Amino acid sequence: IAHMTVGIASGDPSRSSALSKEIADLQDQLQFVNDLLWCGIRPLNVRVCEYILRRVLFQVVLPGLLMHKRKSVPSRADADGCPIVDDPIIKEGEGMAQASVVFLTHLFLTLEYAPLLKMTAVAVLHPYSPANWTTLPKTDGGGDEYVMTSTLNAIVNGKFTVIKGISQSELGATDDGSKNGTDGSSMHAVNNPYRLVLISLVRSDMGYRRFIPAAMLLQSILDAEDLDGDFLAAISLLSTYSAESSNGSETTISDFESALSAFFTRKHRPNLRASLAIECGGSLALSMLSHLIVAMTDNGRVFEYFHDRFVSSPLVTGIAKARAEYATQTKKISRAAELSDSFIDLIELEMSRRYVLIPGENGSKQRVCDLNANDVHNLMKSIAELLVQ
């Protein structure tokens, strides 16, 4: 997938067709793994999970996330505040990074085995990651497998020591020369580099072409039935709220919520890719808000602080600010005499494309828009085309 993604970003039909076949093969393989994990043979399940975590995720997929770096342009945005312009040529690093995101998205959309889904989510999204997974002790079976599930379980339960200022690549062993323990007594962790990359992508720091698959990945995680709100809050994908107070000191805002808010409040380029990115971000926002509303109301039991929490949410305020900006621009364009007639025609055309008429009460008609038209489930049907455009 990474190899076929590389090339001129021109929407080449032959590359899209070849990519579609490879992605279909990936789906078949993941479906086979899913069937295998549902056989109910626990020793086999443990071995399969260990293999996928160590050999597939930590050796191939996750390192691939870190391969795309933009050194020739500002890291955050152009001087006008817009996301950086996508390169006209998709290079090897971006191809590998995009392939890693696509793999993870399909994994969360296909697999139904909760333990593997949770450990993968921890590996990708938790604020901390094993400092050096290659030094983990071997399994009792004498094979070459590492105890990844135990290590990731220690991470999510806070049984680790943080090593500050050191990355995984810089750490060949723990600072005392010992190996990391899986019981949490001596396990060392660093800031999770994969999480940091995804936060940057959600801010659209690396352009729209990278933002869209990243938003799809996060939505696939938020929509996974086996990953509940408490777990997603535990790995800091969601913001958390105290059950007793609505003030800021009792709220921990997720970096992902802040990043998505920052995406909405940026200036955006007037092109089709920007429009698709905004709609994809909107679908992600809906999925995130559905979880946040549950957290704000303590699972629907306490509504006393809901209003204050909702209106102070960075995501809600970001969407409101973006909506106000678009409304201002729309009014400005509509008042321009030379554009007014054409503008009205364009608006009517766009509304007819996005809204359908359905019967309402007393024989009336209502216009309805599908807010999930560009969610992860629908966009995955055209992911091959999106990767090479």
N, C-alpha and C positions, 0 to 999 in steps of 0.2 A: 504494500500500500504506500509506504514512504517513497519507494523508488518511482512508482508510477505518478505520484503527486508532483515530483520535481519536473520543472520545465517552464515554458512561457505561460503566464496566467492569462490564457485567452479562451478558456472554455472549450478546449480541444475535444470534440466528440469521441475520437478514438481512445484518448486517455480516460475519458469519463466512462466509456463502455468497459474498458479493461478494469478500471477501478471498481465498477459495479460488480463485476464477477468476483474480484478478490474479496470485496466486502461481503458478498453473499456466501463465499466459502468460509469467511470468519464467523458469520452468523451460524452456519451449519456446525462448525467445530464447537462453538460455545453452547449450542443447543445439545450437542452430544455430551459435553461436560456436565451440563445441567441434568440430563437424564441419568448420567453416571452417579452424580451426587445424590439423586433421589432413589438409588437402589436400596438405601437403608443399611449399608455395610459400614459401620463406623470406622474401623481401622483403615478401610479404603478411602473413606471421605477425608480423614485426617491426612493421609499421605498425599492425596490429590491436592488438597488445599495448600499443604506445605510446598508442594512442587510448583503450583501456580504462583504462590506468593514469592518464592525465592527465585526460581528459574525464569519465570515470565515477567512478573512485575518488577522486582528489584534489580534484575540483570538486564532487562531489555526495555520494558515499557516506561518505567519511571525515569531512568536516565535519559530516555528520548525526549521527555518533557523539557529538559534543560538545554537541548542542543541548539535552539533557535535564539540567536542574540542579534540585536540591531545596533551595531556600533556606529553606523554612518549617519544616524539621525538622533535627535534628542530622545531620551528614554521615555518620556511621558507624553509629549504632544508637540505638534508644530507650534510656531510662535503665535498663531491665531487661536490656540486653545483646542483645535480640532484633533481627533486621533490622527496618528501619523498615516501617511499615504502608503497603501500596500505596495510592495515591490512588484514590478512588472514581471520579474522572473522568480519563480518559487525555487529556492535553493535547497540543498540536501538537509540542512539543519531544520528549516521550517517544515519540510516534508516529513521528517522523522517526528518532530513535535506534534504535528497535526495527526499523524497516524497513531501516536500514543493516545491522544485525546479521543479519537474515533474508537480505538480499541476499548478504552475504559467506558465510554458511553454505551457501546454494545454490550459490554459485560454487565452493566447495571440494568440494561433493558431486558437482557435475556435470562441471566441466572436468577434462580429463586431460592438458592441455599443461603439462608440468613448469615451463618457464621462467616462464610467467605466474603459475602457482600460487606459485612461490618468490618472485617479486617482490612479489606481493600480500601474502604472509606477512611479508616484510621490512617493507613499508609499514605493516602493522597492528601487528606484534609486536616488531620490533627495538627495543632501548632508545633508539635515536636515529633522528631523522627529518630530512629536508632542512630547513634553517632557513627557506628561502623558495623553494618550488619554482617560483613564478611568474617568478623571475629567471634560471632556467636558460637556457642558450643554445639557439637554434633549431637544427633539423636542417639538414644540408647541402642537403636538397632544396628549401629555400626556403619550406616550408610553415609552418604555425603550430604544428607539433608540437614538444614539448620532449623532451629526451633523458632520459626518466624511467628507463628500464632501466639506462642507464649510471650514473645517479645512485644508484639503489638498489643496484646492484652495488658501487659505491664504499662505500656504507654498510655492507654486509655484510662487506666486506673490510677495514674499518677505515681507509679512506683519506679521512679527514675531520678537521676541527678542531671541537671542541665549543665552542659559545658558551653559557656558563652564565648563568642568570637572565633569559633572553630567550625569549619564546614566539614561535611562528610568526606570530601576528597582530600582534605588536609589531615585527616585523622587515620593513621594506619593502625593504631591500637589505642586503648584507653590510656590516660595520662600517667597511670601508675604501672603500665606494662601488663596489666591483667586483662583478661577477656571479660566481655560483658556478661552478666548473669541474667538468666531469664526469670528469676524469682523476684526481681525488682531490687535486690539488695545492693547490686553494684552496676546496674544497667545505666549507661550514659546516653544522653540524648542531646540533639542540637535542634536549632530552629529548622522546621521542615521546609526544605527548598522547593518541594513540589507544590505545597500550599502557597508559597510566596509567588511562584510563577502564575498559578491560577488566579490569585488576587490581582496581579498585574494585568492578566488577560481580561478579566471582568471589568477592570477600569478602562479597557480598550487602549492600554498603553502601547500595544503592538499592532494596532490597526483592526479594521473591521473583519478581515479574513481570519484572523486568529480569535477575535471575540466570539463569532457565531458558534463554532464548535465548542468553545469553552462554556458558553451559556447553555448549550445543549447538554453538555456533560453534567453541569450542576443541576439542571432541571431533572435529568434522569435519576440523580441521587435523591433529590427532594421528593420525587414522585414514587420512589421504590416503596412498595407496601411493607417490606420487611425492615425498613429503617424508620423508626418512629421519631417524633419530635424530641423526646428526651435524649435519644442517642445522638441525633443531629446537633443538639445543643451541647452535648458532652464533648463532641469533637470540634466545637466552635464554628460550625457552619451557620448556625442560627444564633441570634441574640437571645439573651436570657433575662428574665424579669423576676424580681422578688415577689413572693405571694403576699407581702405585707406592706409594700410601699410603692409609690409611683414616681418618687423623685430619682434624679439621675444617678445618685450614688448607689442605688439598688438595681441598676440596669447595666448589663454588660453587652455592648453593641458588637456584633460580629464584624470582622474585617470584610467579609463578603457582602454584607448588607451595605456597609459604607462604600465599598468599591462599586457596587451596582448603582447606588445613589449618585456617585461621582460620574458614572457613565451617562446617566440621564441628564445631568446638569451641564455637560460639556456642550460646546458648539459642535454641530454636526454638519458634515458636507452634504450638499444637495445632490445626492446620487442614489441609484437603486440599491447599492450595497449598504449604504448608511440606513436607508429605509428598512431593509430586511433586518439589519442588526438591531435597530430600535424595536421592531416588532418582536424579534426573538428575545430581546431583553425584557420586553413587556410580558411575554409568556413566562419567563423565568421569575419576574417580579410577582406575578399572580401565584405561582407555586410557593414562593418564599412567604408571601403575605398570608397564605392560607395556614401555614405553620405558625407564623408570628402571632396571628390573631388568637390561635389556640393557646399560645404561651402567655399572651397579654391577659387573657381571661382565666388563666389557671385551668385550662381544659374545659372552658365553658361554665365554670362554677362561680367565678368572681368577676363582676362587671364594674365594680366601683371605680377602678383606676383605668378602665379600658380607654376612655376618650383621651386622657392625658398621655397615655403611652402611645396611642395610635398617632396622634397629631405630632408627637415629638420624634417619631421613628424617622431615622435618616432616609430610609427608602421612601416612605410616604411623602416627606417634605421634598425629596429630590424629584419624585414624579410630579408633585404639585407645581414645583418651580418650572419644570420642563413644560408642563401643560400651559402655564401662564405665558411662557416665552413663545410657544407655538401660536397661542391665541393672539398675542401682540403682533407677531409677524404676519399672521393671516389677515388681521384687520388692516395692517399697513398695505399689504398687496391689494386687498379688495378695494381700497380707496383710491388706488392709482387709476386715473381715468383711462390711460392707454392699455391697462391690463384687466379692467373690471369685467368686461364681457367674457373674455377668454378665461379668466380665473373662475368665474361662475360655472362655465361649461366644464372646466377641468374638475371642479369640486363635485358637480353632479355625476360626471363619469366615474370618479373615484368612489363615490358613495354607492353607485349602482354596482360597482365591482365588489365592494366589501360588504354591503348590506343586502339582505334578501327580505322580501315582503312576505309576511305570514298573517293569517287571519287573527284579528283581535276581537275584543268584546263588541257586541252590538253591531256586527258586520264591518267594523273598522279594520284598517290594515296597520300593521306594526313593522317597523324596520328593525331587523336583528342582525348583529355582527358576531361572528365566531371569533372570540378573543384568543382561541387556541389554534387558529389557522396556521400559525408559524411556530408551533411548539415543537419540542424535540421529536415527538412521535410522527408528526407530519414532515418535518424537515429531513428526518433520516431517510426518507424515500428518495431525496435528491442530494444526499450528502456527497456522492461522487462528483456531481456537477459543481457543488459549492467549493470543493477542495481545489479545483483547477481553474476557477474563474478569476 
